[in-house]
Amino acid sequence: MEQNKFLYSDGKEVFVTQSTLQTKKKLYRLKGITDFGLSVLRPNRIPGLIVFLIGATIAADGFLYFLPASFFEFLSIPTAYSQSNILIPIGIFIAVIGLALMVLIRRRYAVRIETAEGKKDAVVSKRKEYVDLILNAMRKGKTSSASRR
């Protein structure tokens, strides 16, 4: 029986040999992978946008007074907090947190494979170089398995 040579290992959860891709959760045979490549996963910025809009609304209310004081009483918030000298800094602080959420969330990269079961993101990382190393090892494994036939 022929030994499989390791082409790549991160030492923890991803191992690529001449015939397999092993992740933390699953083992894939390279023969069973019909297609593979890099996938860019865009971050979901909607929660940050919502937080920003809430903060901007609170700050705008401090300037324009479009929410009546009875609204704050309805929410069981003391009327003292409905004054503009408190609403404006609180609104700006919440809006800055929302902006930080939108800016700090980075895109992620994945090794997307296609098998008989469908398309999957086998490995997901914040570092593109890490995913590129895995993809290069998979390419070597595919070409070496094709040449062994």
LINDA-V961796 format. One line per field, one symbol per residue. phi: phi as a letter, one per 30 degrees, with the letter a starting at -180 (. if undefined). burial: 1 if it has 16 or more other ideal C-beta (glycine too) atoms within 10 Angstrom, else 0. Layout:
# LINDA-V961796
phi = ???
burial = ???
This chain:
# LINDA-V961796
phi = .dddddcaacibbbbbcdbbbccecbccddddddaaadbccdddcdeddddddddddddddddchdcddddddddicedddcdddcdddddddddddddddddddcdbbbdccbbddkdbcdbbbdcdddddddddddddddddddddd
burial = 00000011000001111111101000010100100100100000000100110011111111000010000100000000010000110010011001101100000111111000000101101000011011101100110110000
